[in-house]
Amino acid sequence: MRTKASPAAEAFEDLADRYEAWYDTTPGRVLFDLELAALRPLLAGTARPRLEVGVGSGRFAAALGIEVGLDPAEAPLRLAKARGVRVVRGAGEQLPFGDNTFGAVALVVTLCFAENPAGVLTEVSRVLGAGGRLVVGLVPLDSAWGRSYEEKGREGHPFYRHARFQTLVEYRRMLATAGFRLVEARSTLFQAPGDGPVVEPVRGGAVAGAGFVALAVQREEAGAC
Ligand SMILES: C[S@@+](CC[C@H](N)C(=O)[O-])C[C@H]1O[C@@H](n2cnc3c(N)ncnc32)[C@H](O)[C@@H]1O
């Protein structure tokens, strides 16, 4: 028996075509390339197989060489499958994979849509192999983009009204509480929403004010000093 989909998952199910079409607009293409440029070096060289939790239509997974994608919404999964991603329907809070299965896991703008983001991190920690890496793509609330998306959500935006954005410090605290330590980070989108968008450089580190931050973290292994 399948558990009931969350309102967020239902929105991505019902509006998969709209979400997908946005990536083909000029702003969509620019933002996708910037976010990809932040994420790519953090996944480079990680062990396989790789998993994306909240894979959506699979654009990032396909571009980042991630073989397996999980999502609770079926319609985007069909698009991900057409991109060559091996897809599995399910929720991040209850991953249908064994312990220590993956060399790397990605979560790209998904924690904010999960009903229990801490539960997702617990499950990701379980399925990651020893020395495996989690790469998280975030839109921090304490950025012009986070504030803009939150405002749109309050006004009833079909996707953002289901999101709970958090500040960069809150995301980092949640990762630390789940037993992950930061190993590398990249930041981009320092321009304000409505400024183009324009191509800009990606900076090293988790930089305050960035509209998109990619964090690479690893599990604190027991006994490590
Ligand atoms: C903003 S989309 C991101 C999709 C893809 N990562 C991308 O960046 O294009 C968020 C995705 O999270 C999925 N999602 C919502 N709740 C989830 C959960 N509990 N576990 C895993 N994925 C979830 C949604 O169905 C949606 O596909």
Ligand as a Chemical Component Dictionary entry (heavy atoms), coordinates in Angstrom:
data_LIG
# 
_chem_comp.id                   LIG 
_chem_comp.type                 NON-POLYMER 
_chem_comp.pdbx_formal_charge   0 
_chem_comp.three_letter_code    LIG 
# 
loop_
_chem_comp_atom.comp_id 
_chem_comp_atom.atom_id 
_chem_comp_atom.alt_atom_id 
_chem_comp_atom.type_symbol 
_chem_comp_atom.charge 
_chem_comp_atom.model_Cartn_x 
_chem_comp_atom.model_Cartn_y 
_chem_comp_atom.model_Cartn_z 
_chem_comp_atom.pdbx_ordinal 
LIG C1  C1  C 0  11.946 21.904 -6.462  1  
LIG S1  S1  S 1  11.749 20.241 -6.928  2  
LIG C2  C2  C 0  13.420 19.804 -7.260  3  
LIG C3  C3  C 0  13.535 18.729 -8.320  4  
LIG C4  C4  C 0  14.964 18.527 -8.824  5  
LIG N1  N1  N 0  15.858 18.213 -7.751  6  
LIG C5  C5  C 0  15.408 19.829 -9.493  7  
LIG O1  O1  O 0  16.158 20.579 -8.847  8  
LIG O2  O2  O -1 14.962 20.081 -10.611 9  
LIG C6  C6  C 0  11.452 19.405 -5.396  10 
LIG C7  C7  C 0  11.191 17.928 -5.565  11 
LIG O3  O3  O 0  11.099 17.336 -4.269  12 
LIG C8  C8  C 0  10.116 16.326 -4.338  13 
LIG N2  N2  N 0  9.692  15.982 -2.972  14 
LIG C9  C9  C 0  8.709  16.532 -2.225  15 
LIG N3  N3  N 0  8.637  15.919 -1.033  16 
LIG C10 C10 C 0  9.615  14.975 -1.016  17 
LIG C11 C11 C 0  10.025 14.010 -0.059  18 
LIG N4  N4  N 0  9.433  13.896 1.118   19 
LIG N5  N5  N 0  11.048 13.186 -0.395  20 
LIG C12 C12 C 0  11.653 13.293 -1.607  21 
LIG N6  N6  N 0  11.297 14.201 -2.541  22 
LIG C13 C13 C 0  10.294 15.020 -2.254  23 
LIG C14 C14 C 0  9.042  16.919 -5.211  24 
LIG O4  O4  O 0  8.144  15.961 -5.718  25 
LIG C15 C15 C 0  9.875  17.613 -6.281  26 
LIG O5  O5  O 0  10.122 16.783 -7.380  27 
# 
loop_
_chem_comp_bond.comp_id 
_chem_comp_bond.atom_id_1 
_chem_comp_bond.atom_id_2 
_chem_comp_bond.value_order 
_chem_comp_bond.pdbx_ordinal 
LIG C1  S1  SING 1  
LIG S1  C2  SING 2  
LIG S1  C6  SING 3  
LIG C2  C3  SING 4  
LIG C3  C4  SING 5  
LIG C4  N1  SING 6  
LIG C4  C5  SING 7  
LIG C5  O1  DOUB 8  
LIG C5  O2  SING 9  
LIG C6  C7  SING 10 
LIG C7  O3  SING 11 
LIG C7  C15 SING 12 
LIG O3  C8  SING 13 
LIG C8  N2  SING 14 
LIG C8  C14 SING 15 
LIG N2  C9  SING 16 
LIG N2  C13 SING 17 
LIG C9  N3  DOUB 18 
LIG N3  C10 SING 19 
LIG C10 C11 SING 20 
LIG C10 C13 DOUB 21 
LIG C11 N4  SING 22 
LIG C11 N5  DOUB 23 
LIG N5  C12 SING 24 
LIG C12 N6  DOUB 25 
LIG N6  C13 SING 26 
LIG C14 O4  SING 27 
LIG C14 C15 SING 28 
LIG C15 O5  SING 29 
# 
